[in-house]
Amino acid sequence: MVLGTGGTIAGRSAAAADHIGYKAGEVLVAELLGDVPVPTGFAVQTEQVAQIDSKDMSDAVWRLLLDAVNRHLQRPEVHGLVITHGTDTLEETAYLLQRVLNPAKPVVLVGAMRPASAALPDGPQNLADGLRLAATAGACGVLTVCAGRVHGAWDVRKTHNYRLDAFDSGDAGPLAVLEEGRLTVWRPWPQTPATWQPGLLERLLQARAWPRVEWLTNHAGQSGAMVRALLLQQQTASEPRPVQGIVVAGTGNATLHTELQAALVAAQAAGITVWRSTRCVNGRAIAGADSPIPATPLPPAKARLELMLQLLASTI
């Protein structure tokens, strides 16, 4: 089953040489498949779930995607799923799907760094690799494949804004590699830990609104003004979604400017849950006793989602 959500892989530009001036989410997923080879013994069906630039990913689209993926996972004739997705927020969608659904079948997210209209698009090869992964016996969990490298939902991050091999798994390294259609697996397929909450999907689909969690970054001269502005916003009756959580991407090992930390402590006192992560591309925050704000090993984008899920689980 191939689900389309838009992204660069479905983008069009006026000129074949233009790789940045395109409009994402223009080509339907059925058209993207085109001449992409289907693994022997398999048939492919498509569904257009959304048609957006993934920078505009929202709770509403995630809700549609969670429902569609779960629905198709229940079909016994479906061996695996492929989701065409923009690269900008692909790591967030991958984490959400793995964390909530914990699929026993392979769910493979594929994107592209060049639009479908490019003279040499990278989307078709990534899509072919995605189909190959979805057809792999024994594969499970949420995966992504880009430029032949296979990453798991827990570790994958977009680390480059332009090159074709834009994703990385940090210190853990990729799960596998695809070369000329041959798969070499180096690490186990992703599985959600025992703390997985099986009823979380229903809560996400039924909730009127998902908890609002904001993400801020520490930097030189950080005054904490943005945190104080959020606290002030809480006091206005016109704000329909009050902030329930804040993730701060600290410097180094999740360190915080003195003024920012003071503002965040005030936010904690006001009932907002605050977590520290690190803005470093590699490595993860190691918790210590040097801060009143707890640290998470997750990178900021995934930490924001995890905090949102935990807040939802505690309030419904």
C-alpha positions in Angstrom: 0.0 0.0 0.0 1.5 3.4 -1.0 0.1 6.4 0.8 0.8 9.9 -0.6 1.2 13.0 1.5 3.0 15.4 -0.9 6.5 16.7 -0.4 9.4 17.4 -2.7 9.1 13.9 -4.2 5.8 15.1 -5.6 7.0 18.6 -6.5 7.1 20.4 -9.8 9.3 23.2 -11.0 9.1 25.3 -14.2 12.6 24.3 -15.2 14.2 20.8 -15.0 17.4 22.4 -13.7 15.6 24.2 -10.8 15.9 22.1 -7.6 14.8 24.8 -5.1 12.2 26.9 -6.8 9.6 24.2 -7.1 6.2 23.8 -5.5 5.9 20.7 -3.3 2.9 18.3 -3.4 1.9 18.7 -7.1 2.1 15.2 -8.4 -0.4 12.5 -7.2 1.1 9.4 -5.7 -0.4 7.1 -8.4 1.5 9.2 -11.0 4.8 9.0 -8.9 4.8 5.2 -9.2 5.0 5.5 -13.0 7.7 3.1 -14.2 9.0 2.3 -10.7 9.5 -1.4 -10.5 7.2 -3.4 -8.2 8.8 -6.3 -6.4 8.0 -9.7 -7.9 4.9 -11.3 -6.5 3.4 -8.1 -5.2 0.7 -5.7 -6.4 0.5 -2.1 -5.4 -2.5 0.0 -4.3 -2.4 3.8 -3.7 -4.2 6.3 -1.5 -3.8 10.1 -1.5 -3.9 11.0 2.2 -2.7 14.6 1.8 -0.9 16.8 -0.7 1.2 19.3 1.3 4.8 20.6 1.7 5.9 18.8 4.8 7.1 22.0 6.4 3.3 22.6 6.8 2.7 19.3 8.6 0.0 19.7 11.2 -1.8 17.7 13.8 -4.8 17.4 11.5 -2.7 15.7 8.7 -1.0 13.5 11.2 -4.4 12.4 12.5 -5.5 11.5 8.9 -2.2 9.6 8.3 -2.4 7.7 11.6 -5.9 6.6 10.8 -5.0 5.5 7.2 -1.8 3.6 8.2 -3.6 1.8 11.1 -6.5 0.9 8.8 -4.2 -0.6 6.1 -2.1 -2.4 8.7 -5.2 -4.3 9.7 -5.7 -5.7 6.2 -4.3 -9.3 6.1 -3.5 -8.9 2.3 -1.2 -5.9 3.0 2.4 -7.0 3.5 3.8 -3.5 4.1 3.2 0.2 3.5 5.2 3.0 1.8 4.5 6.7 2.5 5.7 9.4 0.2 6.6 12.3 2.4 8.5 15.6 2.4 11.9 15.4 4.0 11.6 18.5 6.3 9.4 16.8 8.9 9.9 13.2 7.9 11.8 12.3 11.1 8.9 13.6 13.2 6.2 11.6 11.3 8.4 8.5 11.5 8.7 8.9 15.3 5.0 9.5 15.8 4.0 6.4 13.7 6.4 4.1 15.5 5.6 5.4 18.9 1.9 5.2 18.5 1.4 2.2 16.2 4.4 0.0 16.9 3.7 -1.8 13.6 4.5 -5.5 13.1 4.7 -4.8 9.4 7.1 -2.6 7.6 6.0 1.1 7.2 8.6 2.9 5.0 8.7 6.6 4.5 10.4 7.9 1.4 11.1 11.4 0.2 13.3 13.2 -2.3 15.7 16.1 -2.3 14.9 17.0 -6.0 11.4 17.5 -7.4 9.7 15.1 -9.7 10.2 17.6 -12.5 14.0 17.5 -12.2 16.1 16.2 -15.1 17.6 13.7 -12.7 15.1 13.2 -9.8 16.1 11.0 -6.9 12.5 10.2 -5.9 12.0 7.2 -8.2 15.0 5.3 -6.8 14.0 6.1 -3.2 10.5 4.9 -4.0 11.8 1.7 -5.6 13.9 1.1 -2.5 10.9 1.8 -0.3 8.8 -0.8 -2.2 11.7 -3.3 -1.9 11.8 -2.7 1.9 8.0 -3.0 2.3 8.2 -6.4 0.5 11.0 -7.7 2.7 10.1 -10.8 4.7 10.6 -10.3 8.4 10.9 -6.5 8.2 8.8 -4.5 10.7 8.6 -1.1 12.3 8.8 2.4 10.8 11.7 2.9 8.5 13.0 5.5 6.0 15.3 4.9 3.0 17.2 7.7 1.3 20.1 7.3 -1.2 20.2 3.6 -0.4 20.6 4.0 3.4 17.9 2.6 5.6 17.2 4.3 8.9 14.9 3.5 11.8 12.3 5.9 13.2 14.1 6.3 16.6 17.4 7.5 15.2 16.8 9.1 11.9 17.4 12.9 11.5 17.6 15.2 8.5 21.2 16.5 8.7 21.6 18.3 5.3 19.5 20.8 3.5 20.5 20.0 -0.1 22.5 16.9 -0.8 20.7 13.7 -1.9 21.9 11.7 1.1 20.3 14.0 3.5 19.5 11.7 6.4 21.6 10.2 9.2 21.2 8.1 12.3 24.0 9.7 14.4 26.2 7.5 16.5 23.9 4.5 16.0 24.4 4.4 12.3 21.9 3.2 9.6 20.0 0.0 10.1 20.7 -1.4 6.7 21.8 -0.5 3.1 20.2 -1.2 -0.3 22.6 -1.8 -3.1 21.3 -2.8 -6.6 18.2 -4.1 -4.9 20.1 -6.2 -2.4 19.5 -5.5 1.3 22.2 -5.8 3.9 20.8 -5.5 7.5 23.2 -4.3 10.2 20.9 -3.7 13.1 17.5 -4.9 14.4 14.3 -3.5 13.0 12.8 -0.8 15.2 10.4 -1.8 17.9 8.6 0.3 20.5 9.8 -0.4 24.1 7.6 -2.2 26.7 6.3 1.2 27.8 4.3 1.4 24.6 0.7 2.5 25.3 -1.7 0.5 23.0 -4.6 2.8 23.5 -2.7 6.0 22.5 -4.0 5.9 18.9 -7.6 6.1 20.0 -6.8 9.0 22.3 -5.1 10.9 19.5 -8.0 10.3 17.1 -10.7 11.2 19.6 -9.0 14.2 21.3 -10.5 17.5 20.2 -7.0 19.1 20.2 -3.6 17.7 20.9 -1.5 19.2 23.7 0.4 22.3 22.7 4.1 21.9 23.1 6.5 24.7 22.0 10.2 24.3 21.1 12.8 27.0 22.0 16.6 27.1 21.6 19.4 28.3 23.9 22.0 30.6 22.4 24.4 33.4 23.4 22.4 36.3 24.8 19.3 34.3 25.4 17.1 36.5 27.6 14.1 34.2 28.2 11.8 36.8 26.7 10.0 34.2 24.5 9.2 32.1 27.6 7.8 35.2 29.4 5.7 36.0 26.3 4.2 32.5 26.4 3.4 32.9 30.0 1.8 36.2 29.3 -0.2 34.7 26.5 -1.6 32.1 28.9 -3.4 34.9 30.7 -5.4 36.1 27.7 -8.9 34.7 27.3 -8.5 34.8 23.5 -5.9 32.0 23.4 -7.8 28.7 22.6 -4.8 26.4 23.1 -2.7 27.2 26.2 0.9 26.0 26.2 1.2 22.7 28.2 4.8 21.9 27.5 8.1 23.4 26.4 11.1 21.7 25.0 14.3 23.7 25.0 17.2 22.8 22.8 20.1 23.6 25.0 23.7 24.2 24.1 26.2 21.3 24.6 24.9 18.8 27.1 21.5 20.7 27.2 23.0 23.7 29.1 20.9 26.8 29.5 21.6 30.5 29.7 21.0 31.7 33.3 18.2 34.1 32.2 16.5 31.4 30.1 16.7 28.9 32.9 15.1 31.3 35.3 12.2 31.9 32.9 11.8 28.2 32.4 11.7 27.6 36.1 8.9 30.2 36.3 7.1 28.3 33.6 7.4 25.1 35.6 5.9 26.9 38.6 3.0 28.0 36.4 2.2 24.4 35.6 4.0 24.0 32.2 6.1 20.8 31.8 9.6 21.7 30.6 12.3 19.3 29.1 15.9 20.0 28.1 17.4 18.5 24.9 20.5 19.5 22.9 20.8 21.5 19.8 23.9 19.5 18.8 23.4 17.5 15.6 25.1 14.4 17.1 25.1 13.0 20.6 22.3 13.2 23.2 21.7 15.0 26.4 23.0 13.1 29.5 20.9 13.8 32.6 22.6 15.2 35.6 21.8 16.9 38.9 23.0 20.3 37.8 19.6 21.7 36.6 16.1 21.9 37.9 14.8 21.0 34.4 14.9 17.3 33.4 16.9 16.3 30.4 15.7 14.0 27.6 18.0 12.0 25.3 15.7 12.7 22.4 16.5 15.4 19.8 14.3 18.4 20.0 11.8 17.6 17.3 11.1 14.1 18.7 11.2 15.3 22.3 8.4 17.7 21.5 6.3 14.9 20.1 7.1 12.6 23.1 6.2 15.3 25.6 2.9 15.9 23.7 2.1 12.2 23.8 2.8 12.0 27.5 0.7 15.0 28.3 -2.1 13.5 26.3 -1.9 10.2 28.1 -2.0 11.9 31.4 -5.0 14.1 30.7 -7.5 11.7 29.0 
